[in-house]
Amino acid sequence: MDIELSRIDYSLSGITQPHTMELLPAAGPRLAQKVVIGDQDGVLQSFSMKKGEQQMVFKTLPGPAISRMCLGGAAGTVKDKIFISKKGEVHGFTKKGKLFLSFDTCLAESIKSMHINGSTLLLCGNTVYNQFRDCEDTGSFLSSDGITDVISLPGEKTRSLVAVLACADGVLRVLDGAELESLNRQSRASSRVSATAPSSATSSALRHEVRIPGAPTALHLANNTGGEAGQSVLFGTDDGRVGVVSVTRNSPPVWRWLAGTERAGASVSTLHCHDLTGDGELDLIVGRDDGSLEVFAVEAMADAAAAEDAAHRRFTYTCPESVSTARGGVLGTQGYDEVVVSTYTGLVFGLTTERVDGVAALAHDAQSVSMTVGQDTRRRLQALRAELDGLEEKVSAERDRYLAAAEVGDNVLSVVPYLNINHKMSLIREEAAYLLTLEAATAIDNVLVQSDVPVDILDVDRNSAVVSFSDCDAEEGNKALVTFRCQLNTTRLDLRLRTVEGQAGLLRVYVTPLVAPKCAALRVLRVAPLSLHARAHQADAMADADRPFSVLTLRGAFSLAEMHAWLTACLPDLSDKPPSEATTLYFQSTLIGTVLVCSYGRGEAEFKSDNVSTICILKECLSKLATGRSTHLDISCAVNPDSGAHALRLMFPLLREQAALHRDLALLDALRDLDKDALAAKFLAILDNEADIRDRHKRYPAYLDRLCGMLTDLYIDHFKFRGLNVKARVPQLLDSVYKAPLDTLLDTLLQHFREPPPDLRA
């Protein structure tokens, strides 16, 4: 059954981050609650709604940015204590705004995520997890990759402290908090006995690792309490999917369900469960970075069969800003449940079950109640319009005064405002392209994209900006120069672009908001040499055991941290923090599906791939980085002779599709001038599909050129390691792509990968 919800705007604060808004618990069911929200200005405020007007409860002074907010309280009591994190500090407030805790954690990293479990405080920076009991440090854990969120199972149900970390490498790590406390006590005892304390074997505290598809970005207890046993954990991924896993302390985790399809740029930012209809069944509220908010029926999603379709979706809403936090409760009108949402710019609004026309369903005299409420609404609207007109007059008067002073030449001080631009560049695996999202707190006037590496700017359906391409001068280092002129009141802009592997550089984005005086914000993004490779799990990457791997081996006087830093410069989605011991990473090409396995430690590294071009790119990049550090490397390559043909077969479906599209497009203009009655059936089909052909070419304008470039690199690299130079035969190879029959195109291309004549030896 679908839910009908209506939007009501409540308030506007400063720029907010995910998990910085909460609804305080009410004294009874379906009673009005209070909102608490913290922003990047460091202001924490709480308010309630009464007869459509905002009633401020408390508001703190500005300070450092608020990064996280949690509600807590003693075990068995109502969780109405407000905890916020600022840099490396944690502050606690009562529901009336009284400060009762100011705790400096003395952590080296700023707090990125936080969770409260009774008297235990769980804090995470970029890669380090710390737990405190009664403000006393009781243990820490170093993650092998970045931590995006943290949660713990409810102690009143599990009778133990079990923490779950969401990590950027697509793994949920389950920690035994009691084991960490034990290791911490042993370390302190050893340090008192000897001058040198032994290193903590925190690996014993890591109980389980749950590998999930996609990187987890948000965690929440299922049904808000973890279920009957307190062991069910909800998670959302960076590609928009939601799932539940059952976590225990001693037994391996068990999958329950995974729902949704991959959605680029729709990273899950918030999760919450609430009964919106009052039927006793909880609904799952999911908010995402692309501004979408959805409500699902939890019982339907628990069914594995229903998890594959949209039958369990009960409500969908899209706002033009990214959703920071969404919570279910009662705020606007007592007795009417709603979803309270805060966005990136600090807008707080509700999606309520109450009808917007104000008709009370349970009133004895519905007509009189409707008229009374309607009159109140009209009075409020008139007051708001009068206030808005007054503000517009004040702004206009101040603008005119400033312009007049500037014309006269008086000493007028123009201060460039600080521009807070939220940007994110995520890889679309299905399309082997990147989605760059830009979001500002004010309207965007235009965006300039400059790149010193070749990139293709692709169409975005929801993008209404006017695009202008400029000619680039290669001598100035420009390979792409594109301008986007935004429509009025545009605060969010999505750009889709495709990079070329083998070329590394910088992508500079200049965002000019619609403010005075004119200014721009610069965001510099790195394009890695292997930018179209994505992190993968071992089981996914090594599913095909018959891959013809080529091996690149490096030996030299380099440390583990140095090799990790070099790989970070070559591959995307790698943490800047090096691992503590030798490790193995798995990557997969999003374009053709080839695999890269990186095994490295101190003084030795081995790279395996079934694409010889990947090995060649890695060899060149690592050699250049080592030369810059004056590090001598002993390099050896073992190239599998079948790897070139193997990569060609994986690439061929895309190559054939684009070659057919190119040929159909070339025939369209000629076929339109001919008599249709004299055309064969295949040419009539081309004319009938003219709109689709042109739309596909417009969506991917230079796709065939990029594929031909990859084919050329593969062809050259295939023979390079054998001491052969086949550059003279490249025109013949490309001529086959454009002219050879499609039915025999694969065999024709494979023929070129055979041993060339002896006169072509380098």
N, C-alpha and C positions, 0 to 999 in steps of 0.2 A: 504494500500500500504506500503510495506517495504521500509526502508531507508538504503542506502549503505553508510557506514561511514568507513573511513580509519584512522588508528592511526598515530599520529606524536608526538614524544617526544620533549618537549620544555626545561624544566629546572629541577633542583633538589635543594630543600631547606632542612631545618631541619625537624624533626618529627612534624607533624601537627595534630591538633584536628579538629573535625567537625565544620563547619561554620567559617573557618579561611581563606577563599579565596573568592575574588569577582572580577568581571569584571567591570571596570569603564565605565560609559555610553559614547558613541561616539557622535561626533558632528552631525552625520546624520545616516540614515538607512544603514545597511550592511557595515559600515566603520570599519576599524580595531580598536580594543579596547586594553586597557592596563589591565594587570593582577596585582592584589595586593594580597599578601599572607603573612601570619604571622606564625611563627613556635614556637616550645617549647624552642628554644634558645632566644626568645624575639626579634628576628630580623623581622622587617617589610620591605618588598621590593616590588618594582613595576617595571615591565618591559613590553616591547612590542616586537613584532617580525617584522623584516624588511628583506625581501629577504632571509628568512630562518635563520637569525641570531638574537640572543637576544640583545635587546637594553635596557640597564638598565636605569630606570628613577630615582629612589632613593633607598637607602638602609640604614636602621638605625643600630645603635650599639646594641650588645646583651644586654639582661636584663632579667627580670622575664618572665616566659612563657606567651604567648598570648593564652587566652582561647576562645575568641569570636571576631568576626569582623562583623560590619554592615556598610552599606552605608546610609547616611542621608543628610538632607538639609532642608532649610526652606520650609514651605508649598507653593506649586505652583512652586517651582524651581527644577532644575536638582539635583538629589541625587548623588553628586560626592564628598562628604566629607567622609573621612574614619575614623571610630571609632573602637577602639580596647579596650579590657579589659585585665588588668594584675592584678591578685589577687583582691584587692579591689579598683583599680584605673581604670579610663577611660581616654583615650587619643584620641585626634582628630587631624587628619592630612589633609592637602589639597591634591589634586591629584598630586602636584609636590613634596610632602614630607615635607611641612612646618608644624611644630607643632603649632596649634592654641588653643588647649585645653588640660589641665592637671588637672583632677578632682579627688580628693581623696574622695570617698564616705563615708569613715569611717564605713563601714559595718562590722559586726562581721563575716560574711561568705565570702569566696572568690566568685567572680562572676563566675557563671557557664553558664548562658545564658543571652542574651541581645537583645534589639530591640529598634529602633529609630522611633519615630512618630512625625515629625516636631520638636518642641522644647521640647518634652517630651522624657525622657530617662527611659526605663523599664529595670530593672535589677533583676536577680534572683540568689539566692544562692542554697543551698540544699533544704530548705523548706520555705524560706522567699522571698516574692515578694516586691520590692521597686520601687516607681516611683518618678522621679525628673522632675521638670519643670524649665528650665533655671538654672539648677544645684542647685535648692532648693528642699528639701525633701517635697513631697506633700502627702505621704501616704505609708502604707505598709500593707501586708496581710500575715498571717501565714497559710500555707497549711498543711493539715493533713497528707500528704505524700510527698515524694520527687518530686521536679520539674525538668523536663527534658528539657523543652523548653518554650519559651514565644513569643507571637506575639500580635499585636493589629490591629483592623480594621482600614482602612485608614480614618483619621480624615476629609479629604477634601470631603469624600463621606458620612460618617455617622454623621458628625457634633458633634461628641462626642468621648470620650476616652473609648473604650471597649477593655479590655485586655483578652486574652485567655491563660490559663496555661495548659500545658501538664504535667500530674502527673503520677507517677509510679504505682498508684493503678488502672490504666485503666480509668481515668476520665479526661475530659476536663472541667476546671473550668472557667466560664465566670465572669469577674469582671467589676464593674462599676467604672471607674476611677474618675468620677466627685464625686461619693459618697464617695470615699476614701479621696479626697481632702476636702470635707465638714467635714467628721469626723476628719480629721487632724486639721482643723481650730478650731473646737469645742474643741478638746482636748487641744490645745494651749491656748484657751481663758479660759478654766476651770483651767488650771495650773497656770494662772496669778491671778485668783481670789482666789483659795484655794491652800494650800500647797500640797494637794494630788490630783493629776489629775485622773479623772475617766478613766477606761480602755475603749479603743475604741471598739465600737460594730461593728467590721469589718464584722460580718456576714451579715449585711444589704448590704454590697458592693458585696457580692457573689450572683449574680443574678441567675445563672443556673449551673447545673452539668450534663454533657453529658457523659453517660457511654458507652464505646466502647469496643469491643472485643480485648483484648491485651492492653499492656501498650503503650501509645503514646511516640515516641522518637523524632519526628521531626514535625514542623509546618511550613506552608507556605501559603500565600494568593493565592487562586485559580486565575489562569491567571495573577499572579504577582500583581494584583490590587484588588483582592477580588470580581471580577465580576462586573456587572453593578451597583449593589447597594452596593458593597464593603462589603458583608456579608458572602461570601463563604470562608471557611478555609480548606485547605488541611492538612491531617495528615498522618503520617506513624507510624506503630506499631513495637514492638520488634519481632513479628513473620513474618514480611515482607509484611504485607498488607497495602493498601493505600485506603483512603476514603475522602469524602468531607461532611462537615456539614455546614448548614446555620445558622449563629449566629446573633442574634439581641439583643438589650439592654433590651427590655421590654417583648418580647414574647419568649416562649420556643424554643430552637434550633430545626431545622428540618433536618433529615437525607436526603442526596441526593443520595449517592451511596457508596458502599464498594466493593473493587475489590481485587482479589488475593486469594491465599490459604496459609495456615500456612507453614512457612519455618523456621525451627530451625536454629539459628545462623545467620539469614539474616536480622538483625535489620535494619530498614530504617534509614540512617544517613543524607541524604540530599534530598531535593525536589526543583524543579525549572521548570518553564514553558517557552518555547521558540518555535518560528516557525522556524523549521530547514529546511523546504523545500520551504519556501516563498510562500505557497499557501493560506496564510491568516488564517490558523487554527493552534492554538497552540498545541505543543506536550508537554507531561509531562515527565520530566527526573527524574528518581528514582535511587539513589545510595544506596548501602547496605554494611553492615559490612563484608559480606563474599566475597567482591570484585566484585559482579555483578552490572552491570549498565544496565538499561532498559529504553527504550523510548516508550511511549504509546500515542495513539491518544486520546486526551481529549474528543472529541465529542463522540467517541465510548464508552469510559468508563462511560460517563454520562448516557448511556442507561443501564437500570437495567438488561436487558436480556443479553447484551454483557459483563457485569461485571463479569459473572461467568466463562468465558472461556478466552483463550489467543488470540482471534481474533483481539483484539485491540493493541496487542504488535507489534511495528514496528521495533524495533532493540534491540538486546541483545549482551552484551559484558562482558567478565569475565577477570579480572586481578588478579594476585596472591596476591594482597594486599587489605586491606580494603579501601573502598572509603571514604574519608573525606568530600569532597565538590565537587559538579558538577554544572556547570553553562553553560547555552546556550548563544552563542554570536559569534563574529567574532574576531579571533586573528591571525592565521597564515597568511592567504591571504585575502585581501580585496575582499568582495563580496561573500565569501564562509562561510556559517554558520557552526558552529561546537559545540561540547560539550567539554568544558574545564574541566578537572578532576584533582584533587589533591588527593594523596593517603596518607596513614599513614606515610610512610617513607619520604614524601615530594616530591615525583615525580609528576611533572606537565606535562600532555600530553593532546592532543586534539584528538577527533574523528570527523574528518572533512568531509564535503560533497565534497571536492575537490578530484579529482582523483590523486592517488599517482604517476602516470606516468607523471604528469605535462601537459597533453594535455588540451589546452584551447578550450572550446566548441564554443566560439563566435569569434575566430580568423579567419581572412580572409584566411591566409595561414597556415592551421593546421599543415602541415608537417614541415615547417620551424620553427614554434613556438615550436613544440615538440622537434626538434633537439636542439634548443637553450636552452630550459629549461633543457633538459637532460644533456647537457654539463655543465650547472651551477650546477646541482645536482651532477654530477660526480666530479667536482672540490671540492665541499663542502665535499663529502665523502672522497676524497683523503686527504684533509686537516684534517678532523677528525681522519682518520686512522693514519696519521703522528703524530698528537697530542697524540693519545692514545698510540702509540708505545713509544713515549718519556716518557709518564707517567709510563708505565710499566717498562721501563729501570731504571727510578729513584727509583721506589719502590723496584725493584730487587737489585739495588746497596745498598740501605739503609738496606735492610734485610740482605744481605751478610755482610755488615759492622757491624751490631749489633751481628750477630752470631759469627763473628770472634772475636769481643771484649769479648763476653761471654766466649769463649773457652780459651782465653788468661788469663782471670781472672781479667781484668780491672774493675774499678768501673762503672758498668753499672746499670742504674736505670730503672727498669721495673715498669711502672705505670698501675695499673688495671683500665681499662676503665669503665665508668659508662654505665650500660646496661639498656636501656629503653625497657621494655617488656610490651607489651599491651596484657592483658589477660582478658577473659570474660567467665563466667560459666553460661550458660542459660539452663533452663529446657525444654526438648522436651516433650510436653504434650502427643502427640500421642503415643510415645514409652515409657513414664515414665522413661526417662533416661536424663542424663545431657550431654551437649556438651561443652567441654572446648576448647577454642580457644586461642592459643598462637601466638603472632606476634612480631617479632624483627626487628630492623632496619638493622641488618646484618644477614648473613646466620647462620642458627642454625646447630650445629654439632650433639648434642644429647639431649634428654630430659629424666630425671629420675622422675618417679612418685612413691611416697611412701605414704602409708596410714595406719593409726592405726585403721581403721574401714574396714569391708569387702566391697569391690567394685568389680564390674565386668567390665573389659575392653572390649568394643565391637568394631567391625570393623567400619571403616569410608571409604566410597567409594573413596573420593578424597585424602586419606592419603596414601602416597607411602613410608612411613618410615618402617624400619625393626624392628619388635617388639620382645623383649626378656623378658620372664617371669622368675623371680628368686624365689627360695624357701624362705619362710619366717619363722622366728623363733618367735613363739607366745610369748616367754618369753621376747623378746626384744621389744614387742609392735608393730610389723609389721604384718599387715594383707594383704598387697599388695605391691609388689615391681616390677615395670615394667620399661623397658628401651626402648626408641625409638631412633633408629639411622637414621638420616635424610639423604636424598639424597643431592647431591651437589646443592647449591644455593637455598635451602629451607628456606624461611623467615616466613612461616606461617604453623602451624601444628594444626590440629583438632583432639581432642580426645573425644571419646564417652564412657561414663561409667554409670553404674547403681548402685545406693546405696541401702542399706537395712534400712528400717524404724525401729526405736526402738534403733538404735545404733548411737551415736554421737561421732564425733572426728574431726581430722584435716587431710587434704589432702595436702601434701607438694610436690611441683613441682620444680625441679631443671633444669633450662634451661642453657645449655652450648653453647654459640655461637662459631663460627669458627673464633676466634681472638687469637692473641698472646699478652701477656702471657695468659695461660689458666685460665679461671675464669667462674663462674656460678652465675646466678641470682635465688634467692629463692622466690617463691610465695606460701603463706600459705592460703588455702581455708578451710572454716568451713563447715562441714557436719552436718546439723541439725537432731535432732531425727525424725522429721516428714518431711524429705527432699523431699518426693514425693508428698507433698501437695502444690497446687498452689492457688494464690489469685483468688477469683471469686466475681462476683456481686451477690446481693441478689436474683435477679430474676432467675439467672442461677442456683444458689445453691439450692434454695427452689422451683424448678420447680415441683418436686414430693412432694406433701403435705402428702403422706401416709408413709413417712419414719419413722421407729421405733427408735426414738431418745433415747439414754441414756444420763443422765445429771450428770455432775460433778460440784459441788459447792464448792467454797473456800471462807472462811471469815477469816479475820485477820487484824493485824495492819500494812498493807502495803499500800503504796501510789500508785497512778495511774502510775507514772513514773516507780516504781519498778515492777509492774505487766507487764507493756509494755516491760521492759528490759528482764524479764523472758520469755515472749512470743517470743521476738526476738531471744533468744537462743534456742527456741524449733521449730520455724517455719521459712521457708525462705521468702525472698522478703518482709521483714518488715523494715520500716524506723527506724533508731536509735532515731529519734526525737519522743518523746511521744506526744499523742494527748492532747489537752487542756481541754477536758471534757470526760466523760464516752462515750465509743464508742462500736460498734459491727463490727467485722470482719468476713468475710466468706472465707472458704477454701474448696477446693475439691480435692480428691485424683485423681491423674492422672493415677493411675494404675487400680483401680476398680470403681471409681466414687462415693465413699462415701463422705459425707459432714461433715464439722466441723464448728460450729458457736461459735465464741468467743465474749462474752459480758462481759466487765470488767470496773470497776471504782475504786474509792478509797475504800479500805476495803472489797470489794466483787467482785467476778468474777464467771461467769457461762459458762460452756462449754457443748455444745450439739453435739452429733455425732451419726450416725446410724452404726458406727463400734465400737464395744466395745474395740478392740485393741487400737484404737486411744485414747480413754478415759484412758485406762490403761497406755499408754506411757506418756500422758500428766500428769497424776497423779504422776507417778514416777519422771519425770523430774522436775515438779514444786515443789514437796516435797523436792527433793535434793537441788534445788536452794534456797528455803526458809530456809532450815537447814543451808546452808552455810552462810546465812545472819542472822542467829539466830532469825528468824521470826516465831512466832507460828501461825499455820494454823488450822482452823477448817474445816475438809474435810468431805464431804458427797457425796455419789454416789447413783444414782437411775438408775439401769440397766434394760433396757427393755428386757424381755426374748426372744423377736423375733429378736433382733438385730444381734445375731450370725448367724441364718439361713438366714437373709436378706443379710448380707455381703457375706456369702458363695454363694448365688445365683448370686450376682454381680461378684464374682471372678470366678465362674465356667466356663464361656466361654473360658477364658484364660487357666484355668487349664486343661480343656478337650482337647484344641488344643495342648498344650505342652505334655500332656500324650499320645495322639495319635502319635505325632511326635516321642516321645521317644520309643514307641513300634514299630513303623515302622522302625526306625533306628536299633533297636535290631534284627529285622527280615531280614535286607538286606543281611548280610553276609551269613546267612543260606540259603536264597532263591537263591542266586547266584550259589550255588553248586547243585541245584536241576534241574530236567528236566522241562523246561517251559511248555511243552505240558501237564504235569500232574498237573499243578498248577491251582487253582481257579482264577476267574476273579479279586478278591480283591487283591490277592498276585501278579498277573501280573501288576496291577495298581501300586503297591508299587515299583516294579522293573522299570517300565517305568518312574516313578517320582523320581528315585534315586538321580539325580543331584539336583533337587529342595529340596529334604529332607535333603541332606547333606549341602546344602547352607543355609537353614534355621537354622539348628543346629549350623553351624559355626558362623552365625550371632548372635545367642542368645545361647551360649554354656551352661550356667548354669541357664537358665530361669526357668526350672521346679524345680530345687532345691530351688530357691528363692521363688517360689510360694508355694512349700511345707512348707517352713519355715514360710511364712505368714499364711498358713492354720493351722499349728501347734500352732502358737501364738494365732490365733483366737480361736482355740479349747480350749486351756488352759485358756485364758482370759474369755471365755464365761462362764466357771464354777467357775473361781476364786472368783468372787464377790458373789457367792452363798456359799462359804466356802467349795468347793469341789476341790480335787486334782486329776486330770485325766492324769497326766504324764505317768502313767503305761499303758494307752490305746493308747498312741501316735503311737507306732509301728503298731498297728492294723489299725489305721487311714491311715497311709502312705502306708500300704500294700494294702489297698483298691484302692488308687490312681494308683498303678502300676499294679494291677492284676484284679480288678473288671471290668466287661464289661462296655464299654463306654456308651452303651444305658441306663444302670441303675446306672451309677456312681453317679449322683446327688442324687438319692434316697438313695444310700448306704451311702454317706457322711452325708446326713441329718439325717440318723438313728443314727450316732455317736453323733450328737448334742442333742439328747434326754437325759433325766435325767439318769445319770449312777447309777449303783447299790449302795446300802447304804454302802457297805464295802469300797468304795473309798472315803469316807468323810475324810477331812484333820483332 
